[in-house]
Amino acid sequence: MSNQTPPAPPGWNKTIKDLFEEANKSASAVGPPEVDRARDYERRLIPAGTRFPKKGDVYEAAEDLQVDYLTSWAAPFTGGGTGTLKRGERVIVDQDILLQAHSRLCEAD
């Protein structure tokens, strides 16, 4: 957790997905410090010794797989949505990023 993020309340167990589901129900915004707390909580759930994707790794969908995606632009804009990787489609990890990140920048193979 960053030094700027206030400590989570005792018993905090919300994921980022939980926050977005709550926001959709109440039409409220999601942001810091709750997202930081949720990210820290999710990282604590990852077993020690887990290998994280690295630049150059190739992943192939063993079955049709629903994915959430964000688009990356050179302007202050991010788009995204939900899509399907069809069985056999592959993605390549495009760059190394933060240790224990929950997502990776990939491109289609």
BAMI-854659 format. One record per residue (C-alpha): residue in one letter; x, y, z. Coordinates in nm, 3 decimals. Each point is the difference from the previous one (the first is absolute). Layout:
<node><code>A</code><x>X</x><y>Y</y><z>Z</z></node>
...
END
This chain:
<node><code>M</code><x>0.000</x><y>0.000</y><z>0.000</z></node>
<node><code>S</code><x>0.135</x><y>0.344</y><z>-0.080</z></node>
<node><code>N</code><x>0.095</x><y>0.240</y><z>0.279</z></node>
<node><code>Q</code><x>-0.278</x><y>0.232</y><z>-0.115</z></node>
<node><code>T</code><x>-0.281</x><y>-0.254</y><z>0.031</z></node>
<node><code>P</code><x>-0.175</x><y>0.003</y><z>0.338</z></node>
<node><code>P</code><x>-0.013</x><y>-0.342</y><z>0.164</z></node>
<node><code>A</code><x>-0.293</x><y>-0.220</y><z>-0.090</z></node>
<node><code>P</code><x>-0.276</x><y>-0.039</y><z>0.258</z></node>
<node><code>P</code><x>0.029</x><y>-0.316</y><z>0.214</z></node>
<node><code>G</code><x>-0.130</x><y>-0.305</y><z>-0.188</z></node>
<node><code>W</code><x>0.033</x><y>0.160</y><z>-0.348</z></node>
<node><code>N</code><x>-0.066</x><y>-0.275</y><z>-0.257</z></node>
<node><code>K</code><x>-0.126</x><y>0.177</y><z>-0.311</z></node>
<node><code>T</code><x>0.145</x><y>-0.068</y><z>-0.341</z></node>
<node><code>I</code><x>0.010</x><y>0.247</y><z>-0.287</z></node>
<node><code>K</code><x>-0.284</x><y>-0.195</y><z>-0.157</z></node>
<node><code>D</code><x>-0.203</x><y>0.042</y><z>0.320</z></node>
<node><code>L</code><x>0.056</x><y>0.376</y><z>-0.010</z></node>
<node><code>F</code><x>-0.115</x><y>0.028</y><z>-0.360</z></node>
<node><code>E</code><x>-0.310</x><y>-0.212</y><z>0.069</z></node>
<node><code>E</code><x>-0.089</x><y>0.229</y><z>0.292</z></node>
<node><code>A</code><x>0.062</x><y>0.307</y><z>-0.215</z></node>
<node><code>N</code><x>-0.224</x><y>-0.131</y><z>-0.278</z></node>
<node><code>K</code><x>-0.283</x><y>-0.053</y><z>0.248</z></node>
<node><code>S</code><x>0.035</x><y>0.344</y><z>0.158</z></node>
<node><code>A</code><x>0.119</x><y>0.196</y><z>-0.307</z></node>
<node><code>S</code><x>0.302</x><y>0.120</y><z>0.198</z></node>
<node><code>A</code><x>0.363</x><y>0.034</y><z>-0.104</z></node>
<node><code>V</code><x>0.281</x><y>-0.242</y><z>0.084</z></node>
<node><code>G</code><x>0.341</x><y>0.136</y><z>0.088</z></node>
<node><code>P</code><x>0.265</x><y>0.042</y><z>0.267</z></node>
<node><code>P</code><x>0.041</x><y>-0.090</y><z>0.275</z></node>
<node><code>E</code><x>-0.246</x><y>-0.290</y><z>-0.037</z></node>
<node><code>V</code><x>0.157</x><y>-0.130</y><z>-0.324</z></node>
<node><code>D</code><x>0.345</x><y>0.004</y><z>0.163</z></node>
<node><code>R</code><x>-0.137</x><y>-0.192</y><z>0.298</z></node>
<node><code>A</code><x>-0.170</x><y>-0.252</y><z>-0.228</z></node>
<node><code>R</code><x>0.317</x><y>-0.049</y><z>-0.205</z></node>
<node><code>D</code><x>0.203</x><y>-0.057</y><z>0.318</z></node>
<node><code>Y</code><x>-0.260</x><y>-0.248</y><z>0.126</z></node>
<node><code>E</code><x>0.005</x><y>-0.192</y><z>-0.330</z></node>
<node><code>R</code><x>0.382</x><y>-0.017</y><z>0.008</z></node>
<node><code>R</code><x>-0.012</x><y>-0.151</y><z>0.348</z></node>
<node><code>L</code><x>-0.217</x><y>-0.282</y><z>-0.140</z></node>
<node><code>I</code><x>0.267</x><y>-0.104</y><z>-0.252</z></node>
<node><code>P</code><x>0.197</x><y>-0.304</y><z>0.124</z></node>
<node><code>A</code><x>0.369</x><y>0.053</y><z>0.071</z></node>
<node><code>G</code><x>0.223</x><y>-0.120</y><z>-0.285</z></node>
<node><code>T</code><x>-0.258</x><y>0.067</y><z>-0.272</z></node>
<node><code>R</code><x>0.166</x><y>0.060</y><z>-0.339</z></node>
<node><code>F</code><x>-0.130</x><y>0.309</y><z>-0.173</z></node>
<node><code>P</code><x>-0.008</x><y>0.051</y><z>-0.378</z></node>
<node><code>K</code><x>0.312</x><y>0.157</y><z>-0.148</z></node>
<node><code>K</code><x>0.075</x><y>0.180</y><z>-0.323</z></node>
<node><code>G</code><x>0.002</x><y>-0.244</y><z>-0.290</z></node>
<node><code>D</code><x>-0.219</x><y>-0.265</y><z>0.166</z></node>
<node><code>V</code><x>-0.262</x><y>-0.142</y><z>-0.235</z></node>
<node><code>Y</code><x>-0.338</x><y>-0.115</y><z>0.128</z></node>
<node><code>E</code><x>-0.251</x><y>-0.201</y><z>-0.199</z></node>
<node><code>A</code><x>-0.366</x><y>-0.031</y><z>0.091</z></node>
<node><code>A</code><x>-0.074</x><y>-0.366</y><z>0.073</z></node>
<node><code>E</code><x>-0.370</x><y>0.079</y><z>-0.032</z></node>
<node><code>D</code><x>-0.211</x><y>0.304</y><z>-0.084</z></node>
<node><code>L</code><x>0.081</x><y>0.252</y><z>0.270</z></node>
<node><code>Q</code><x>-0.177</x><y>0.321</y><z>0.094</z></node>
<node><code>V</code><x>0.249</x><y>0.280</y><z>0.065</z></node>
<node><code>D</code><x>-0.016</x><y>0.360</y><z>0.114</z></node>
<node><code>Y</code><x>0.228</x><y>0.232</y><z>-0.192</z></node>
<node><code>L</code><x>0.121</x><y>0.358</y><z>-0.003</z></node>
<node><code>T</code><x>0.129</x><y>0.182</y><z>-0.303</z></node>
<node><code>S</code><x>0.316</x><y>0.204</y><z>0.031</z></node>
<node><code>W</code><x>0.038</x><y>0.331</y><z>-0.180</z></node>
<node><code>A</code><x>0.264</x><y>0.272</y><z>-0.019</z></node>
<node><code>A</code><x>-0.266</x><y>0.246</y><z>0.114</z></node>
<node><code>P</code><x>-0.164</x><y>0.036</y><z>0.343</z></node>
<node><code>F</code><x>-0.271</x><y>-0.251</y><z>-0.081</z></node>
<node><code>T</code><x>-0.059</x><y>-0.364</y><z>0.082</z></node>
<node><code>G</code><x>-0.272</x><y>-0.207</y><z>-0.158</z></node>
<node><code>G</code><x>-0.083</x><y>-0.363</y><z>0.048</z></node>
<node><code>G</code><x>-0.266</x><y>-0.260</y><z>0.034</z></node>
<node><code>T</code><x>-0.058</x><y>-0.373</y><z>0.010</z></node>
<node><code>G</code><x>0.079</x><y>-0.244</y><z>-0.277</z></node>
<node><code>T</code><x>0.065</x><y>-0.364</y><z>-0.070</z></node>
<node><code>L</code><x>0.329</x><y>-0.169</y><z>-0.076</z></node>
<node><code>K</code><x>-0.098</x><y>-0.297</y><z>-0.211</z></node>
<node><code>R</code><x>0.154</x><y>-0.340</y><z>0.067</z></node>
<node><code>G</code><x>0.346</x><y>-0.005</y><z>-0.159</z></node>
<node><code>E</code><x>0.045</x><y>0.378</y><z>-0.017</z></node>
<node><code>R</code><x>0.324</x><y>0.121</y><z>0.150</z></node>
<node><code>V</code><x>0.126</x><y>0.313</y><z>0.168</z></node>
<node><code>I</code><x>0.358</x><y>0.107</y><z>0.065</z></node>
<node><code>V</code><x>0.100</x><y>0.191</y><z>0.311</z></node>
<node><code>D</code><x>0.129</x><y>0.328</y><z>-0.139</z></node>
<node><code>Q</code><x>0.197</x><y>0.138</y><z>0.293</z></node>
<node><code>D</code><x>0.115</x><y>-0.061</y><z>0.353</z></node>
<node><code>I</code><x>-0.189</x><y>0.203</y><z>0.254</z></node>
<node><code>L</code><x>-0.049</x><y>0.015</y><z>0.374</z></node>
<node><code>L</code><x>0.062</x><y>-0.315</y><z>0.198</z></node>
<node><code>Q</code><x>-0.327</x><y>-0.169</y><z>0.095</z></node>
<node><code>A</code><x>-0.208</x><y>0.213</y><z>-0.235</z></node>
<node><code>H</code><x>-0.343</x><y>-0.148</y><z>-0.065</z></node>
<node><code>S</code><x>0.014</x><y>0.074</y><z>-0.369</z></node>
<node><code>R</code><x>0.251</x><y>0.011</y><z>-0.279</z></node>
<node><code>L</code><x>0.036</x><y>0.193</y><z>-0.323</z></node>
<node><code>C</code><x>-0.032</x><y>-0.254</y><z>-0.281</z></node>
<node><code>E</code><x>-0.047</x><y>0.006</y><z>-0.373</z></node>
<node><code>A</code><x>-0.157</x><y>-0.251</y><z>-0.234</z></node>
<node><code>D</code><x>0.228</x><y>-0.262</y><z>-0.151</z></node>
END
